[in-house]
C-alpha cells in the first residue's frame, strides 16, 4: 500500500514561486508521470516529494501521514537520478546494497536481496565491477537496482532515460513499464519527453510554470486537452492552431467560419456566441489530403519517415502540419487541398480553455492495464 | 633547430636554473654541516675532509629526539585537529551555502594576510593565563588555528567537486549526515584530504614564529632546536648547519615520499 497526496504545495526560492499550489492524488500502484517543458517545476516537485527540497507551504502525505518534516532518509522512498548518481568508489553490489548496509541488515541477507534485484535487471555478471567500468545502460540498471533493493513504498524517477541513446531509451522504456507490472509498486516519473509520458503513464500530470495544467490518462490528455497548452504539448508533431470566427452555437455544437466554408465542431458552446474569435485545433494526424477538401496550402517542407510523411504547409499567414501516408507522392511547393473530421477538432476560447466535447472518446476511461488486457484478448480473437 | 625546440631547450635550462638556485642553500647547509667550524668560515670549497664533529656536538648539547618528538606530535596533532574542525565547516559551506558563505571564506583567508606578530601580545597573554605556555597542547591549538583557513578553503574546493546527486542518492538510501560524510564524502575526496593534511603537517613543522615565542624547552619543536644554536656564543656555522639538517631531514623525507599524493591533491579537480 502506498499512496501520495499533495495538498496545495508551494515552493518559494528566494521570492520566486516555482511551484504555485499543486494538488495531486497518487493511488496505490499507479504510474504517474510529471511532464512539462524545462523549468516548469516538475523536478522540483519530485525533489519535494523525495524530501530533498523543503516545502514552503502545503502538505505532503504518504499513506495518509504528513511527511513535510520527515527527512529524505526516513520517507521510505527510492529515487533514480538523471545522472544515475552511483557511488563511484563502490562495486555494483555495494552500490545496490548500500541502503541495507545503512539499515544494518546482516551481510548474508543483504547479498540475497542484491542478487534478487540483480537477477531482475540481468546485472549478475557485473556485481564486482565499479561504476566507471559500466556502460550508460548498465549504470542506469544499477541505479534502478539500487532503488529496487530498498523495497520502497514509492519509486521516484527523475528523467532517468535522458542520458541514454535513442535505441536504449526505447528498450529501457519498455523494461520500466514491465518492471512496474512486476514490482506492482507506486511510481512517479519525471520527464520532458511526452512519448515517455504517453507510453508509460497511468496518469499524466502536465505542468507549466509551477502550475498543474491537467491531470489525466494519456488518452484523456490526447483527446480531451483541457486547454491550448496541453493540446499543443501532448502529441507529436504539434497540434495545428487557427484563429476562426464563431458563426453560431447550439446544442449540436459550435459553427465556425473556415476559408473553405463553415464547419460544425461538436463541442459545448456555452459562453461563446456569434462573432467571437476562437482557436480551432486539429492534430496533424487528423488532417487528410483530399482533392475536394475545403482547405488549401503550399508544401514548404516534406519529412519522409517511411511509414508516415509530415507535410509542412503554408496558406496565407497560417501554417499547417499534416501527417500523411508514407507513400504520398507530393513534392515541395506543390499546392494541395485537405480536409478533417470536425468531430476530432478542438475549440479553445480566447483565454485558452477548451470547449468540452459533447461525446467522450471511448478509450479515455480505460486504464493502461485493462487496455493491455483488452488488446491481448483482441489479438486472440 | 626549429623554434619550438629552441624554446623548449631554453625553458628547460631556465627551469633547471631556478631549481638550482632554490636548492643551493639547502645543499650548502648540508655540506657545511659536515665541515669543521674553521672550514665553515673559510673560503667556500667543496673539497674538504667530512667530519661528524658538528653533529656530535649538536646531539650532545641538546636532546634531539625530544625536539623531534615534539615536532611530530605538534604537527600531526594540529593537523588532525584542523581536519576535524574543517571537515564539518567545509561540508556546510560546500553543500549548504548561504549568501554569506563566500564572504566568510574570503574573510577567513584574509586573516592569513595579517602579520602574526600583530597578535603576539594577546596570544601570549592568553596562553600564559590558560597555562598553555611551553605546552604541546598550546602549540597544537595555535597551529590548528593558523592552518584552519587554508585547510577549510582546500577542503571546500574538493567538496564542491563532488556531485551533489551522489550525496542526495545517499540520503535517499537512508544515510544520516554523519554516514553521508563518512561513507560517501570522505572516501570520494580522500586524495584531496590527504594532500590538505600533508600541507598542514609541513606548514606546522616549519613554523618558527610561534614556537620560538611560546615554548622554551618542554614543548619546543625542532625549529626552536635550530634557533638554540644561533644566539648567545655567536654564530657557529657548522653546528648550526648540522642542527638545521637534522631538523629538516624528517619533513624532507616525508615530503619526498608523499610528493605524488601532494601534486595529485593540489591539482585535483583542475582537470576532469
Boltz contact constraints between the chains, C-beta under 6 A:
constraints:
  - contact:
      token1: [A, 52]
      token2: [B, 168]
      max_distance: 6.0
  - contact:
      token1: [A, 72]
      token2: [B, 171]
      max_distance: 6.0
  - contact:
      token1: [A, 72]
      token2: [B, 172]
      max_distance: 6.0
  - contact:
      token1: [A, 73]
      token2: [B, 171]
      max_distance: 6.0
  - contact:
      token1: [A, 73]
      token2: [B, 174]
      max_distance: 6.0
  - contact:
      token1: [A, 79]
      token2: [B, 172]
      max_distance: 6.0
  - contact:
      token1: [A, 81]
      token2: [B, 165]
      max_distance: 6.0
  - contact:
      token1: [A, 83]
      token2: [B, 165]
      max_distance: 6.0
  - contact:
      token1: [A, 85]
      token2: [B, 165]
      max_distance: 6.0
  - contact:
      token1: [A, 85]
      token2: [B, 166]
      max_distance: 6.0
  - contact:
      token1: [A, 85]
      token2: [B, 169]
      max_distance: 6.0
  - contact:
      token1: [A, 89]
      token2: [B, 187]
      max_distance: 6.0
  - contact:
      token1: [A, 98]
      token2: [B, 173]
      max_distance: 6.0
  - contact:
      token1: [A, 99]
      token2: [B, 173]
      max_distance: 6.0
  - contact:
      token1: [A, 99]
      token2: [B, 174]
      max_distance: 6.0
  - contact:
      token1: [A, 102]
      token2: [B, 174]
      max_distance: 6.0
  - contact:
      token1: [A, 102]
      token2: [B, 175]
      max_distance: 6.0
  - contact:
      token1: [A, 102]
      token2: [B, 179]
      max_distance: 6.0
